[in-house]
Amino acid sequence: IVKLVATTTNSFKESETADTLNGMAEYDNIPRKRKKFENFLKNSLKVSNQSVLNEVWELLEAAWKKNKEEIDKQKAEAKLAKANENGAKAKPDSIDRKSTPKESDSESERGKKTKKRKLSSSNQHSKEINGVKKQKPSEENPAKGWKKMVRKHLHSFPKTKFDDIIKEVNVSNKKLMNFFCTLDATLNIKLKGKRCSVELKGNDKTANDEQPKKGWKKLVRKYLKKNQQVTLENTDEFLNSSGYANVNNCRLLLFLSTLDEAQIDLNVKGNPCVINF
């Protein structure tokens, strides 16, 4: 889309806009929220002119919107065509049924009830084995092998988004964050202009349902300002020593990911990856 906008736009208000768009074409994951988008241009392409930032955002926002409308239109047309096709197939079948003699009501009802009983008993058997009911994969109980799926996704997409991983793997934020805690990874964030890094390798501890007392987030910000290179485990220990017992690795990491320009840099079997939030 960026390349298309760069080549099809006849004229630009600012002279730097065309160069900025051409520079953006080299990047795969471009933020689609305005604040993160502007931060991306300022840091990656060193764009400081606010007029250029505004023009580039307006051009791409319009292109993204138009692209989405076209995709939705194609989906609607495909759905309608499929419905028409199914309707055409169903008509001859309905005519044949009318022309053939009907079974007696009692026999057809008996056959339906027997079929339902067989289906329900087979479903019950498949759902319950050794007294334990099977559960469908969900965000809280994802399918087996989801960690392997995450690694595969990261191997295929060295630059990806946290939300894209959750959509593909269907896993909760907590479980995914806990998994990242066990990897050789670093969370890089920006705090009021200062860059901080937090090493994530620590104990794999799940967040409690019990909420910690208020003020722990403010304390974390102060801690990061003083110590710009820390480990997740040390930060957790610091909070525990300050009386915030329920702030464990997972809850802490979820908070850190909401800060400006948060991204996880990690290695998956020697391949560097970047996860943006």
N, C-alpha and C positions, 0 to 999 in steps of 0.2 A: 504493500500500500504506500509506503514511504517513497519508493522508487517511482511509482505511478504518479504520485502528487508532484514529485520533483520534475518529472518529464512532461506532464500534461498542463501544468499551470503556466499560463502565458506571461504573466507579469507579477512581480512581487512589490509590496510596499517598501520593504527594506532590502538593500543590496546583499546583506549577509544571509538572507533566508535560504536562497538556493544552495549555498555552500553548506549550511547547517543541515538541510534535508539530505544532501548527498553524503554527508558525514554520518548521519543517522542510519542510512541504508546498510552500513556495515554491521549494525547491531541487531541481534535477534529479538531480545525481550525489551520492548520499549514500554515504560509505564503508561497506563491509561487514566491515571488520576492526576489532576492538574498539578498539585503540589509536588508529587514525586516526579512527574514529568519534567517540571522546571528544574528540580534538583539534579535530575539526570543530565540535562543539557548543560547546566552550570559546571558540573563536576567532570563529566565525560568529554564534552566538546568545548568547554571553557567559554560558553556563551553568557555574556553579562548584560547585553542590551535587552531591556525589558520589552521594547517594541518588537524585536525579533522573536522573543519568547512567545509573545501574544499572537503574532502572525502565524508562526509554525504550529502552535496549539490549535488555533482556529481552523487552519487548513486540514490538519490531521483529524481533528474531531469531526469535521464535516465528512471526510472520506471514510472514517470508521463507521459513522452513522449510515451513510449510503451503502456501504458494503454489507452491513448487518441487515438492512432492509431488503437488499437483493437476495441474500441467503434465506431470509424468512419467506420471501415471495416464492423462491424455488422450492422450498420445503412444502409450502401450502399447495403449489401446483402439483408436486409429486404425490402428495397425500390425496388430492382430489382425483388425479388420474387413477390411482390405485383403487379408490372407492368406486369409481365408475366401472373399472375392470371387474371388480368383485361383484358388482350389481349385475353386470352383463352375464357373468357366469352363473349367477343364482337363478335367473329367469327361466332357462330351459328346464332346470331341475324342478322348479315349482310346477311347471306345466306337466312334466312326467308324473309327478306325485298325484296331481288331480285326475289324470287319465287312468291311473291304476286303482284297483279296488282297495278300500280301506280295510285294515285289520279290525277285528272286534275290539271295542274299548277295553274290555277286561283283560284280554291277552296283551295288548300294548302296555297297559298300566303295570301288569305283572312283570313284563320284561324290563320296564324302566326301573322298577323298585329293586329287582335282582341285580341289575347293573350298578345301581347306586350303592347297594350293600357291598358288592365286590370292590368297588373303587374306594369306599370309605375304609374297609378293612385293610386294603393294600397300603393306603396312605397312612393309616394308623401304625402299621408295621414299619414303614419306612421312617416315620417321624420318631418312633420310640424303639430304641434298641437297648437291651439290658436295663430297662427301667429309666433310661436317660433320654429326654426329648431332644431332638436335633433343633438347632436354631439357625435361622437364615443369617447369612453374613450381614452385619450392620456396621455402623461407624464404631460402636463400642465393642462389638465382637466381629472383627473383620475376618475374611477367609484366611485359611492357613497359607503360609508362604507370602504374606503381604510384605514382609521385610525384604524378601528376595525381589519382589515387584518394585519396591522403592529403589533398590540398588540398580535394577535394570533400567528404570526411568532415568536415574541420574547418569547412568552410563550413556544412554541414548541422547539425553539433553543436558550437556554440561552447564548450560545457563537456563535455569527454569524458575518457576514461581511456586511458592509454598501451596497456594490454592490449587494449582494444576496437579500437584502430587496427590492432594486429598481427593480431588475429583476422580483421578484415575484409579487410586488404590481403595477408596471408600473407607478411610480410617479417620478416627477422631484426632483433633489437634493435640490432645494430651498424649495419646499413644505415639504419634509421630514425633513430637518433641522429646519424649522419653527415649525413643530410638536414636535420635540425633545426639543425645547426651552420651551414648555409648560409642559413638564414632570419633575418629580423629578429625575434629572440626573446630573452627573458630568463628564466633559471632562478631562481626565488625559493625559498630554503630557510630552515630554522630550525636554528640550531646552539647548543644549550644556552641557549635563550631569546632569543638574538640573531638578528635577521633579516639574511640576506645575499642579495645578488643577483649573478648571473653573466651577463654578456652573452655569447650563444652565437655571434655572428657571427665566424667565424674561418676558418682553412684547413680544407678538407674532407679530413681525413686519416683513413685507415682504421686500426683497431687492429691491431698485430702479434700473431702467435701467441705470440711470446716474452714471457714474464712479466717485469715489472720487479722490481727487488729490493725486499725487504720494507721497510715503514716509510713508503712514499710517501703512504698515506692519512692517517696521523697528521700528516705534514708539510702536507698540503692543509688539514686542519682548523685548524692553527695559522695558516696563511696567511690563511684566511677570517676568523678571529677578529680579526686585525690589519687586514685590508683587506676591509671588508664590501660594497664595490662594486668588482667586478673584471670583467675580460673572460676568456673561456675561453682565448684565445690567450696572454694575459699569465701566467695560471696555469700553462699548459703550458710557457712559457719559463722561469718560475721553477723548475719541477721539473727541467727539463733542466739548468739552471745548477747545481742541487743534486746532480746526478749520477744522475737518474732518467730515462734517455733513452727508455725504451719507454712512458712514460705520455703518450700523445697525447690529442687532443681527445675521441675516441670513448670510450676507456677511462675518461678523467676524467669525462666526462658520465654514463656508466653508474654510476659510483660516487656522484656527487653526487645522482643521482635516488633513491638508497636512503636519503638523510638525511631527517630529520623534516620533514613538511609540504612536500615538494618538489613544485613545479608549474612548468610552462613557460607563460609569457605570451607570445603572439606575435600578429602581425597577418598575415592572409591576404587580400590585395587590399583592405586597409583595414578588414577586419572583425576585431575583437579576439577571441582564442580563449584558452581555458585548458585545459591538459592535466595531469591529476592522476596521481600514481604510487601 
